[in-house]
C-alpha cells in the first residue's frame, strides 16, 4: 500500500492530532490477543501471538496489570532500539498513561506526565520508520509525535476494536480501486484499529497478551483532555531474552 492511498483516509486526520507529543481482536481467558486468522498464513507479522526469531518481547507491568508485547526490530530498528534502551534503563518506570481515549488508544511514555516531554536515546528527535507490513490494528504499539520525524519517548497502544462505518466504506472504495491492500483492509475490518494513523506514526510492536488490561485502562474515568482521574502507572518494562 502506498502513502497516498493511506493518506486518502484524511477525513479522520483530526483524531491523529490527539496523539501529538506537544499538545476487535478476540481475547482469550488470560487476555491474550488471538489474531492468527483461520489459516495462519497472513503475511502481516502482527497477526500472530507468537514471537519470531527476529522479534523481541517485553512485559509492560502497569498498576492495572501486565501487557505483553512483541517488537519488530527488522522493520523499525531505530524505534525498537529507542524503546528497548529506555526500558532497560528504567526510563519508563513510574510514568503514567497521561492520555486515555476509550475506543481509540492509551498513550504514555512522557516522564513529565504532561504530554509535552520526553527524549529519545539519540539526543534529538528521530525519523519515522514506516513499513507496509506494520499497521495500526487493534493492539498496535506505535510512536506518538508532533509531526513528521519528531519521535522521542512517547508511545501509544491502539485500543479501538472496530472501524467507523464511513471509514470502512472509504477503505472498501480504495481496495476496489487498487489503492489499498486487500489483506490489510480485511484485517482492519476483522480486528478494528485506526488506519488513518498509518504512515503518520511508526508502528513498532503489538500486544500478544493482555489486551484485557489495555481495555481496562481505556475504560477508566478521565477528564475532558483524556487524563485519567486516578493515575495509571507503568511500574516496569521488562525486556525478555
C-alpha positions in Angstrom: 0.0 0.0 0.0 1.5 3.4 -0.9 1.5 6.6 1.2 -1.1 8.4 -0.9 -3.7 5.6 -0.5 -3.4 5.6 3.3 -3.5 9.4 3.4 -6.7 9.3 1.4 -8.3 8.5 4.7 -7.8 12.1 5.7 -11.4 12.7 6.8 -10.3 11.2 10.1 -7.0 13.0 10.4 -8.3 15.2 13.3 -8.1 12.2 15.6 -4.4 11.8 14.9 -3.8 15.3 16.4 -4.7 13.8 19.8 -1.5 11.8 19.6 0.8 14.8 19.3 3.6 14.8 21.9 3.0 18.5 22.0 -0.3 19.0 22.7 -11.8 -6.2 17.8 -9.2 -8.6 18.3 -10.6 -11.5 20.3 -9.0 -12.1 23.7 -8.7 -15.4 25.4 -9.2 -16.2 29.1 -5.9 -14.6 30.1 -6.4 -11.6 27.8 -4.1 -12.8 25.1 -4.6 -11.5 21.6 -5.8 -14.1 19.2 -5.1 -12.6 15.8 -3.7 -15.6 13.9 -6.6 -15.8 11.5 -8.3 -19.0 10.2 -5.4 -20.4 8.2 -2.4 -18.7 9.9 -0.9 -17.8 6.5 -1.1 -14.0 6.8 2.0 -12.1 5.7 1.3 -9.4 8.4 3.6 -10.1 11.4 1.1 -8.6 13.8 -1.5 -11.3 13.1 0.2 -13.9 15.3 0.7 -14.1 19.0 4.0 -15.9 18.7 7.4 -14.3 18.8 9.6 -15.0 15.7 13.4 -15.3 15.9 14.0 -11.7 14.7 11.4 -10.2 17.1 11.8 -9.1 20.7 9.4 -9.4 23.6 8.7 -7.2 26.6 6.4 -7.2 29.5 4.9 -3.9 30.5 3.8 -4.1 34.1 1.2 -1.4 35.0 -0.7 -0.6 38.1 -3.7 -2.3 36.4 -1.9 -5.5 35.1 0.6 -6.8 32.7 0.7 -6.2 28.9 3.0 -8.5 26.8 4.2 -7.0 23.6 6.4 -8.2 20.7 8.6 -5.7 18.9 9.7 -5.6 15.3 13.4 -4.5 15.0 13.7 -5.7 11.4 11.0 -3.3 10.2 11.6 -0.4 12.8 15.2 -0.8 14.0 15.8 2.7 15.4 12.4 2.9 17.1 12.8 -0.5 18.7 16.3 0.3 19.9 15.0 3.5 21.4 12.2 1.8 23.3 14.3 -1.2 24.5 17.1 1.1 25.7 14.7 3.3 27.6 13.1 0.2 29.1 16.4 -1.4 30.2 17.5 1.9 31.7 14.3 2.3 33.7 13.3 5.4 31.9 9.6 4.4 31.8 9.3 3.3 35.4 6.8 5.4 37.3 5.5 7.1 34.2 1.7 7.4 33.8 -0.6 7.0 30.9 -1.3 10.7 30.5 -3.9 10.4 27.7 -6.6 7.7 27.5 -9.3 7.8 24.9 -11.7 4.8 25.0 -12.4 3.2 21.6 -9.2 4.8 20.3 -5.9 4.4 22.3 -3.9 4.7 25.5 -0.8 7.0 25.5 2.2 7.1 27.8 6.0 7.5 27.8 6.3 11.1 28.9 8.3 11.4 32.1 6.7 14.8 32.8 3.2 13.3 32.6 2.0 16.3 30.6 2.2 15.1 27.0 4.8 17.8 26.4 8.0 15.9 27.4 10.2 13.0 26.7 13.6 12.5 25.0 14.9 9.8 22.6 18.1 7.9 23.3 19.7 9.6 20.3 19.8 13.1 21.9 17.3 14.5 19.5 14.0 13.6 17.8 14.5 10.8 15.3 13.0 9.9 12.0 9.8 7.9 11.3 10.0 4.3 10.3 7.1 3.1 8.2 6.7 -0.4 6.9 3.7 -1.6 4.8 3.6 -4.8 6.9 3.0 -2.9 10.2 -0.3 -1.0 10.5 -2.5 0.4 13.3 -4.6 -2.6 14.0 -6.1 -3.0 17.5 -3.2 -3.8 19.8 -0.5 -2.0 17.7 2.3 -0.3 19.7 3.2 3.0 17.9 5.0 6.2 18.4 3.3 9.5 19.4 4.8 12.5 17.7 4.2 16.2 16.9 4.7 15.9 13.2 7.0 14.1 10.7 10.3 12.8 12.2 9.7 14.1 15.7 9.9 10.8 17.7 11.1 10.9 21.2 9.9 8.6 24.0 6.1 8.8 23.9 4.1 5.9 22.5 0.5 4.6 22.4 -1.3 1.3 22.1 -4.3 1.2 19.8 -7.5 0.1 21.6 -10.2 0.6 19.0 -12.0 -2.7 18.4 -13.9 -1.7 15.3 -14.0 0.8 12.4 -16.4 3.6 11.9 -18.8 2.7 9.1 -17.7 5.7 7.0 -14.0 4.7 7.4 -14.8 1.1 6.4 -16.6 2.4 3.3 -13.6 4.5 2.4 -11.3 1.5 2.7 -13.6 -0.6 0.5 -13.5 2.0 -2.2 -9.7 2.2 -2.0 -9.4 -1.6 -2.2 -11.7 -1.6 -5.2 -9.6 1.0 -7.0 -6.4 -0.9 -6.2 -5.1 1.8 -3.9 -5.3 -0.1 -0.6 -4.0 -3.6 0.2 -6.8 -6.1 0.5 -5.2 -8.2 3.2 -4.7 -5.1 5.4 -8.2 -3.9 4.7 -9.7 -7.3 5.8 -7.5 -7.3 9.0 -8.8 -3.8 9.9 -12.4 -4.9 9.3 -12.0 -8.0 11.4 -9.9 -6.7 14.3 -10.5 -2.9 14.4 -7.9 -0.2 14.6 -7.1 3.3 13.4 -6.0 3.1 9.7 -6.0 6.9 9.4 -2.8 6.9 11.5 -0.8 4.7 9.1 2.2 6.5 7.6 1.8 9.2 10.2 3.0 7.3 13.2 5.6 4.5 13.4 4.2 1.1 14.4 7.0 -0.9 16.1 5.2 -3.5 18.2 2.0 -5.4 19.0 0.2 -6.7 22.1 0.3 -10.5 22.3 -1.1 -10.9 25.7 -3.0 -8.5 28.0 -5.5 -6.7 25.7 -7.9 -7.0 28.5 -5.6 -4.8 30.6 -5.5 -2.3 27.7 -9.3 -2.3 27.6 -9.5 -1.8 31.4 -7.1 1.2 31.2 -9.1 2.7 28.3 -12.3 2.5 30.4 -11.1 4.5 33.4 -12.7 7.8 34.2 -10.9 10.7 32.6 -11.2 14.5 32.4 -12.0 16.4 29.2 -8.5 16.1 27.9 -8.4 12.4 28.4 -6.2 12.4 31.6 -7.2 9.6 34.0 -8.8 10.8 37.2 -6.6 8.3 39.1 -3.1 7.7 37.8 -2.4 4.5 35.8 1.3 3.9 36.2 3.9 2.0 34.2 5.8 0.2 37.0 8.3 -1.5 34.8 9.0 -2.7 31.3 11.0 -5.9 31.4 12.9 -6.9 28.3 12.9 -10.7 27.8 15.9 -12.5 26.3 
